[in-house]
Amino acid sequence: MKKSRLATVVGFSVLAFASTASAGPDQQGPSFLAPEHTDGADTLVLDLRDDLSESDRTALAAEIGVPLVDASPHVTDDGQIFLTHAGAAKRAAIEEKLRGDARVEAVEPLIAFDALFTPDDPRFAEQWHLSRVGAESAWNRATGTGVVVAVIDTGVACADDGGFTKGTDLHGTPCVAGWNFVTDDDKPWDDHGHGSHVAGTIAQTTNNGVGTAGLAFGAALMPVKVLAKNGSGSNAQVADGIRWAADHGAQVINLSLGGPFPSSVVGNAVKYAQKKGVLVVAAAGNSGRSVGYPAGFPGVIAVSASDRNDGLAWFSSRGPEVGIAAPGVAVLQQTICNGGQEKCEVFGSFNGTSMASPHVAGAAALLVSQGITAPDAVKARLYDTARPKDDPKLFGAGILDAGAAVGRTAMLHDVVRALALAFLGIGLARWIHQKRGTFPKAGPWIGAALFGATGLVPFVHTLGLPGIAGPAARIVDLLGRPLGDMDLVSDVSFHKFALLALPLPTLAAFLLGFQAKSFRPIIGGLALGQAAYLVSMVLFREQAFFLGTTMLTALASAGTVACLWIARVALDEKTA
């Protein structure tokens, strides 16, 4: 059978090349703040006239029937900011009445603000596409740490090797071992420019005072070269690249390439990767007509390209196979010079669904780093949080919103695990009370709560603390992870099998520290936190497991029982 050429979707146009003149990090001001209405808020914020007296405020409160609470009693020059806890039933009526009152300069619902990490990369302000997908908001909660993303493309400028040079703005990005299927060796370096540009959107070194930013800058890149210097490769090479990546620890695969006709060889490779728990993301194509392949294969996230106005880019392929849209016009990232054999700081703005696809791959890496390792669960979260558009054949579920996807995940995980922890802790305390006739002392249980609340510190990621922790961000990130997620940052190749070992850390701690009474609350807390994590795992069903969902549920349930037994023994003061 004659091998068809699988042409790359490199139908991009280079809009601009520019050299970066910055010699070092620019000094940045405070992080921007992005407002968002709090869901179900029943509190109003009133900005009263500065000359309003206390008797005037008392009269106003009597008229609306709700007390005025000083928002900041220790601040004397806050411009008379007061809160009213109006209640859901009265809030709208009170707000309408106050808007026409001369004593009130402004009235609005209580609004939540998230601290946004703003990197110091000098050209980040030009990356409209990252802001459009909510990158700053996402970075407060996840950076892709511990996740491997395979870039199956023209190679990536990952190393100074054999005449090739590492991209100056990829200097801090980890690259794991890859393969070159063009020359059949372990030097998958970029001699075209397309692959490095794609890789930059996924994981460009960020906050380093150089060039641009990447969406999942904590992730590691796996360079897999299947396209030659002319930007073309065969179906055999592409299929081999997909299988190789799946066999060597990739959790997300990006395919910014394609052709108009389906290849069974490539389709089988995609199925192989999916069976191994790998999420496959692919460019929909630049024909302006039907979706190409491999994007058109079942289970693949086919990504169309949107423009600055959130419209469909004129060149973007479309059809029922489209899963989601992402920015694909004037996407700015570093490219290579002289076939990758010259150091340079040259950045190009490229067009194409090739540029849209890595935004989705990067967002997927962020979710995997949050503990969602099942491809279908990652896909569902990306689709559920996308900004909806009218025509699914053009935009699929809508336009990618990585910030919303990461934020929802952080909130759901923290809330469910905290509730599970509270439920299990109260139940265990009642059991001990029924058995011993007295409740345990408060001290050990306070210690247990501190150490067991899903991670060592509850709601770390929901509150966006890693994003404002500066140099301590990695430590803060670790403190906010439950034990079950630690493998995501310690051994990326182990994540699918970690469930088998989930009860073991608490069991080891129990065996090592049981005789030391001062250590027992910590043991109990770790065990309770681990049990809560396992309960949430069963409820969310978001984790990939090589034995299937039923076995995952069974093992997680057994692990929950084991952890509760450890917690009972550790926290029962009368246990020998």
C-alpha positions in Angstrom: 0.0 0.0 0.0 1.4 3.4 -0.9 2.2 5.5 2.1 0.3 8.8 2.0 2.1 11.8 3.2 0.6 13.3 6.3 1.2 17.0 5.7 1.7 19.2 8.7 -0.8 21.9 9.5 1.9 24.6 9.1 -0.3 26.8 7.0 0.5 29.7 9.3 1.7 33.1 8.3 4.4 34.9 10.1 3.0 38.3 10.9 6.1 39.7 12.6 9.5 38.9 13.7 11.1 41.1 16.4 14.2 40.9 18.5 13.9 41.3 22.2 16.2 44.0 23.4 15.6 43.5 27.1 18.8 42.5 28.9 17.2 41.5 32.1 14.0 41.3 34.1 11.7 44.3 34.0 10.5 45.5 37.3 6.8 44.9 37.6 4.2 46.6 39.7 1.5 45.0 41.8 -0.4 42.1 40.2 -3.6 43.0 38.5 -6.9 42.2 40.2 -9.8 40.7 38.2 -13.3 41.1 39.7 -15.9 38.4 39.6 -19.4 38.5 41.2 -19.6 36.1 44.1 -22.2 33.4 43.5 -25.3 33.8 45.6 -24.0 37.0 47.3 -26.6 38.5 49.7 -24.3 41.3 50.9 -24.2 44.9 49.6 -21.3 47.2 49.7 -22.2 50.9 50.3 -19.9 53.8 49.6 -21.6 56.7 51.5 -20.9 60.4 51.1 -17.7 61.3 53.0 -19.5 64.1 54.9 -22.3 61.8 56.2 -22.6 61.9 60.0 -23.2 59.0 62.3 -26.8 60.1 62.9 -27.3 60.2 59.1 -26.0 56.6 58.8 -28.3 55.5 61.7 -31.3 57.1 59.9 -30.4 55.4 56.7 -30.1 52.0 58.3 -33.5 52.5 59.9 -35.0 53.3 56.6 -33.8 50.2 54.8 -34.3 48.0 57.9 -30.8 46.5 57.8 -27.8 47.5 60.0 -24.8 49.1 58.4 -21.6 47.3 59.3 -18.3 49.2 59.0 -16.2 47.3 56.4 -12.9 48.3 58.0 -13.4 49.7 61.5 -9.6 50.1 61.9 -9.2 52.3 58.8 -10.3 55.9 59.3 -10.0 57.1 55.7 -11.7 54.3 53.8 -14.3 56.7 52.4 -17.2 55.5 54.5 -17.4 51.9 53.1 -20.2 49.9 54.8 -21.7 46.5 54.4 -25.3 45.4 54.6 -26.1 41.7 55.1 -29.5 42.1 53.4 -30.3 38.5 52.8 -31.2 37.0 49.5 -34.9 37.9 49.7 -34.4 41.6 50.4 -31.1 42.4 48.7 -32.5 43.4 45.3 -35.2 45.7 46.7 -32.7 47.4 49.1 -30.2 47.8 46.3 -32.8 49.5 44.1 -33.8 51.9 46.8 -30.3 52.9 47.7 -29.3 53.6 44.1 -31.6 56.6 44.2 -30.5 57.9 47.6 -28.4 61.1 47.6 -26.5 59.9 50.7 -25.1 56.9 48.8 -22.4 57.4 46.2 -22.3 53.8 45.1 -23.9 50.5 46.0 -23.1 47.1 44.5 -23.1 43.4 45.5 -20.1 42.1 47.3 -17.5 41.2 44.7 -14.7 38.6 44.9 -11.2 39.5 43.6 -8.5 37.0 42.8 -4.9 37.9 43.1 -3.4 37.3 39.7 0.1 36.2 39.1 1.6 38.5 36.4 4.9 37.3 35.0 7.8 39.6 34.3 8.4 38.3 30.8 8.8 41.6 28.9 6.6 40.5 25.9 3.8 39.0 28.0 1.7 42.1 27.4 1.6 41.2 23.7 0.3 37.7 24.3 -3.3 38.6 24.1 -4.1 35.0 23.6 -2.9 33.9 27.1 -4.9 36.5 28.8 -7.9 35.6 26.7 -7.9 32.0 28.0 -7.5 33.2 31.6 -3.9 32.3 32.1 -3.2 34.7 35.0 -6.1 33.4 37.0 -5.1 29.8 36.3 -1.5 30.4 37.5 -2.7 31.2 41.0 -3.8 27.6 41.4 -1.8 25.4 38.9 1.3 25.6 36.7 1.4 22.1 35.3 4.1 20.9 37.7 4.9 17.2 37.3 3.1 16.8 34.0 4.8 15.6 30.8 3.4 17.0 27.5 4.6 15.4 24.3 5.0 17.8 21.4 4.8 15.6 18.3 6.0 18.0 15.6 9.2 19.3 13.9 11.1 18.9 17.1 11.8 21.3 20.0 14.8 23.5 20.6 15.4 21.7 23.9 19.2 21.3 24.0 22.6 22.5 23.0 23.6 19.4 21.1 25.2 18.4 17.8 25.2 21.9 16.3 21.7 22.7 17.6 21.0 25.3 20.3 18.5 25.4 23.1 15.9 28.2 22.8 16.9 31.1 25.0 13.4 31.3 26.4 13.2 27.6 26.9 16.2 27.7 29.2 14.3 27.0 32.4 11.8 24.6 30.8 12.5 20.9 31.7 12.6 18.6 28.7 12.4 14.9 29.1 14.0 12.4 26.7 12.4 12.3 23.3 13.0 10.7 19.9 13.7 11.7 16.3 11.7 9.5 13.9 13.1 11.4 10.9 16.7 10.4 11.5 15.9 7.6 13.9 18.0 8.8 16.8 17.6 10.5 20.2 18.1 14.0 19.0 14.6 15.4 18.4 15.8 19.0 17.9 13.9 21.6 15.8 15.3 22.5 12.4 12.0 24.2 11.2 10.6 26.5 13.9 7.1 25.2 14.1 7.6 22.7 16.9 9.4 25.2 19.2 6.7 27.8 18.7 4.1 25.3 19.6 6.1 24.1 22.6 6.4 27.7 23.8 2.7 28.1 24.1 2.5 25.0 26.2 5.5 25.5 28.6 7.7 28.5 27.6 10.0 29.4 30.5 7.9 32.0 32.4 8.7 34.8 34.9 12.4 34.8 33.9 12.6 38.3 32.5 13.0 37.0 29.0 10.6 37.0 26.0 7.2 35.4 26.5 5.2 33.1 28.8 3.8 29.6 28.5 0.4 28.4 29.7 1.6 25.4 31.7 5.1 26.6 32.4 5.7 24.1 35.2 5.2 21.2 32.9 7.9 19.2 31.1 8.2 18.9 27.4 8.7 15.7 25.5 10.1 16.5 22.1 9.1 13.9 19.4 10.2 14.8 15.9 8.1 13.3 13.2 8.2 16.1 10.7 11.3 17.0 8.7 12.9 20.3 8.0 10.4 21.0 5.2 7.5 20.5 7.7 6.3 17.2 6.3 6.3 13.6 7.6 4.6 10.3 6.9 1.7 8.5 8.5 4.2 5.9 9.8 6.4 8.5 11.5 3.4 10.2 13.1 2.0 6.9 14.3 5.3 5.8 15.7 5.7 9.2 17.5 2.3 8.8 19.2 3.0 5.3 20.4 6.5 6.2 21.6 5.2 9.2 23.6 2.4 7.0 25.2 5.0 4.4 26.1 7.4 6.8 27.7 5.3 8.7 30.2 3.5 11.4 28.3 0.2 12.4 29.9 -0.9 14.8 27.2 0.0 14.7 23.5 -0.2 17.8 21.2 -0.5 17.2 17.5 -0.3 20.5 15.6 -0.3 18.6 12.3 -2.7 16.9 10.1 -3.9 15.9 6.7 -7.3 15.8 4.9 -7.6 12.1 4.8 -7.9 9.6 7.7 -5.0 7.1 8.2 -5.9 3.9 9.9 -2.3 3.6 11.0 -2.4 6.9 12.8 -5.9 6.2 14.1 -4.8 3.0 15.7 -1.9 4.8 17.3 -4.3 7.4 18.7 -6.4 4.5 20.2 -3.3 3.0 21.7 -2.4 6.2 23.4 -6.0 6.7 24.7 -6.0 3.2 26.1 -2.9 4.0 28.1 -4.7 7.0 29.6 -3.1 9.7 27.5 -5.1 12.8 26.4 -4.7 13.6 22.7 -5.2 17.2 21.5 -4.9 18.0 17.8 -5.3 21.0 15.4 -8.5 21.0 13.5 -6.8 22.2 10.3 -6.4 25.3 8.3 -8.5 24.5 5.2 -11.5 26.6 6.2 -13.5 23.5 5.4 -13.9 20.1 7.2 -11.8 18.9 10.1 -8.7 17.0 9.1 -6.9 14.1 10.8 -5.8 13.1 13.4 -8.1 15.8 14.9 -11.2 14.0 13.4 -10.6 10.7 15.1 -13.0 9.8 18.0 -11.8 10.9 21.5 -9.3 13.5 20.2 -9.9 17.0 21.2 -10.1 18.8 17.9 -9.2 22.5 18.3 -10.4 25.2 16.0 -8.9 28.7 16.0 -10.5 31.9 17.3 -9.3 35.5 16.7 -9.0 38.6 18.9 -12.7 39.2 18.7 -13.6 35.6 19.7 -14.8 34.9 16.2 -13.7 32.0 14.2 -10.4 32.6 12.3 -11.1 32.7 8.5 -8.7 29.8 7.9 -9.9 27.5 10.6 -11.5 24.1 9.7 -14.9 23.5 11.1 -17.4 20.6 11.5 -19.1 18.4 14.1 -15.7 17.0 15.2 -14.6 20.3 16.7 -14.4 20.0 20.5 -13.3 23.4 21.5 -11.8 26.6 20.2 -8.7 28.5 21.3 -6.8 31.6 20.1 -4.9 30.9 16.8 -4.3 34.4 15.4 -1.1 36.4 16.1 0.1 33.9 18.7 3.4 35.2 19.9 6.2 32.8 20.9 9.9 32.3 20.3 11.1 30.7 17.1 14.5 29.4 16.0 17.2 31.0 13.9 19.3 29.4 11.1 17.7 26.0 11.3 18.1 25.9 15.1 21.9 26.2 14.9 22.1 29.8 16.1 21.3 31.3 19.5 18.8 34.1 19.1 15.9 35.9 20.8 13.6 36.1 17.9 9.8 35.9 18.4 7.2 35.3 15.8 3.4 35.9 15.7 2.0 32.9 13.9 -1.5 32.1 12.7 -3.0 28.6 12.5 -4.9 25.9 14.4 -1.4 24.7 15.1 -1.2 27.6 17.5 -4.6 27.0 19.0 -4.1 23.4 19.8 -1.2 23.9 22.3 -3.4 26.3 24.4 -5.7 23.4 25.0 -2.8 21.0 25.6 -1.4 23.4 28.1 -4.8 23.8 29.9 -5.1 20.0 30.0 -1.6 19.9 31.7 -2.8 22.3 34.3 -5.8 20.1 35.1 -3.7 16.9 35.2 -1.4 18.7 37.8 -4.5 19.2 39.9 -5.1 15.5 40.0 -7.5 14.9 37.1 -5.6 12.2 35.2 -8.5 10.5 33.3 -8.6 11.9 29.8 -12.4 12.0 29.6 -12.5 13.9 32.9 -10.0 16.4 31.7 -12.0 16.8 28.4 -15.3 17.2 30.3 -13.8 20.0 32.6 -12.4 21.9 29.6 -15.7 21.7 27.8 -17.9 22.5 30.8 -15.9 25.7 31.6 -15.4 26.9 28.0 -17.0 30.3 27.1 -20.0 29.2 25.1 -20.5 30.2 21.4 -23.6 29.8 19.2 -22.3 27.4 16.6 -20.8 24.1 17.9 -19.5 23.2 14.4 -17.3 26.2 14.6 -16.4 26.4 18.3 -17.4 23.0 19.8 -18.1 23.6 23.5 -16.9 27.2 23.2 -13.7 29.1 23.6 -11.1 27.7 26.0 -11.1 29.3 29.5 -8.2 27.7 31.4 -8.7 30.0 34.4 -12.3 28.9 34.9 -11.3 25.2 34.4 -8.5 25.4 37.0 -10.6 27.5 39.4 -13.6 25.2 39.3 -11.3 22.2 39.9 -9.6 23.8 42.9 -12.9 24.8 44.5 -14.6 21.5 43.9 -11.7 19.5 45.2 -11.1 21.6 48.3 -14.8 21.8 49.3 -15.5 18.1 48.7 -12.4 16.9 50.5 -13.0 19.3 53.4 -16.6 18.1 53.8 -15.5 14.5 53.6 -12.8 15.2 56.2 -15.4 16.9 58.5 -17.9 14.0 58.0 -15.3 11.3 58.7 -13.8 13.2 61.6 -17.1 13.8 63.3 -18.1 10.2 62.7 -14.9 8.9 64.2 -15.2 11.1 67.3 -18.8 9.9 67.9 -17.6 6.3 67.5 -14.9 6.8 70.1 -17.4 8.5 72.4 -19.8 5.7 72.1 -17.1 3.1 72.8 -15.3 5.0 75.6 -18.1 7.1 77.1 -16.2 10.4 76.6 -15.1 12.5 73.7 -11.4 12.6 72.9 -9.4 15.7 74.1 -9.6 18.6 71.8 -5.8 19.1 71.3 -5.1 15.9 69.3 -8.2 16.6 67.1 -7.1 20.1 66.4 -3.7 18.7 65.3 -5.5 16.1 63.2 -7.6 18.8 61.5 -4.5 20.9 60.7 -2.6 18.1 59.2 -5.5 16.3 57.6 -7.5 18.9 55.8 -7.0 17.4 52.3 -3.4 18.8 52.3 -1.5 20.2 55.2 -3.2 23.6 54.6 -6.8 23.7 53.5 -7.9 25.8 50.5 -4.4 26.7 49.5 -5.1 26.5 45.8 -8.6 27.9 45.9 -7.4 31.0 47.6 -4.7 31.4 45.0 -1.8 31.3 47.5 0.8 29.7 45.2 0.4 32.5 42.8 1.3 35.2 45.4 4.0 33.2 47.3 6.9 34.2 45.0 10.0 32.0 45.5 8.0 29.9 48.0 5.3 29.0 45.4 6.6 25.4 45.0 6.5 24.8 48.8 3.1 26.4 49.2 1.8 24.2 46.3 3.1 21.1 48.0 1.5 22.0 51.3 -1.9 22.3 49.6 -1.8 18.8 48.1 -3.2 15.7 49.7 -0.9 12.8 50.0 -2.5 11.1 47.0 -1.5 13.9 44.7 2.2 14.0 45.8 3.1 11.5 43.1 2.1 14.1 40.5 5.1 16.2 41.5 7.5 13.5 42.6 7.3 10.8 39.9 5.2 11.7 36.8 5.5 8.1 35.4 3.8 6.6 38.5 0.6 8.6 38.6 -1.6 6.0 37.1 -0.6 3.4 39.6 -0.4 5.5 42.7 -3.7 4.3 44.1 -2.1 1.0 45.0 0.1 2.8 47.5 -2.2 5.4 48.8 -2.8 4.0 52.3 0.9 3.1 52.6 2.3 6.6 53.7 -0.1 6.8 56.7 0.5 3.1 57.5 4.3 3.7 57.5 3.8 6.8 59.7 1.7 4.8 62.0 4.2 2.0 62.4 7.1 4.4 62.9 5.5 6.9 65.2 2.7 5.2 67.1 4.7 4.9 70.4 5.3 8.6 70.5 2.0 10.1 71.8 3.0 13.6 70.6 3.2 12.2 67.0 -0.1 10.4 67.1 -2.3 13.4 66.3 -0.3 14.0 63.1 -0.7 10.3 62.2 -4.4 10.5 62.8 -4.7 13.7 60.8 -2.7 12.3 57.8 -4.9 9.2 57.9 -8.1 11.2 58.0 -6.9 13.5 55.3 -6.0 10.5 53.2 -9.4 8.9 53.8 -11.1 12.1 52.7 -9.0 12.2 49.6 -10.0 8.6 48.7 -13.7 9.4 49.3 -13.4 12.4 46.9 -11.7 10.1 44.4 -14.6 7.8 44.4 -17.1 10.7 44.1 -15.2 12.6 41.3 -14.1 9.5 39.3 -11.5 11.7 37.7 -8.4 9.6 37.9 -7.0 7.2 35.3 -6.4 3.7 36.5 -5.1 0.9 34.5 -7.5 -1.7 36.0 -10.6 0.4 35.3 -13.1 2.5 37.2 -14.7 -0.4 39.1 -11.4 -1.6 40.5 -10.5 2.0 41.3 -13.6 2.4 43.4 -13.0 -0.9 45.1 -9.4 -0.1 46.0 -10.2 3.4 47.1 -13.0 2.1 49.3 -10.6 -0.4 50.9 -8.0 2.3 51.3 -10.6 4.5 53.1 -11.3 1.8 55.6 -7.6 1.2 56.2 -7.0 4.9 56.7 -9.9 5.2 59.1 -8.6 2.3 61.2 -5.2 4.0 61.4 -6.9 7.3 62.4 -9.0 5.5 65.1 -6.0 3.8 66.7 -3.9 7.0 66.5 -6.6 9.3 68.0 -8.1 7.0 70.6 -6.3 8.0 73.7 -7.0 4.7 75.4 -5.5 2.6 72.7 -2.3 0.9 73.9 
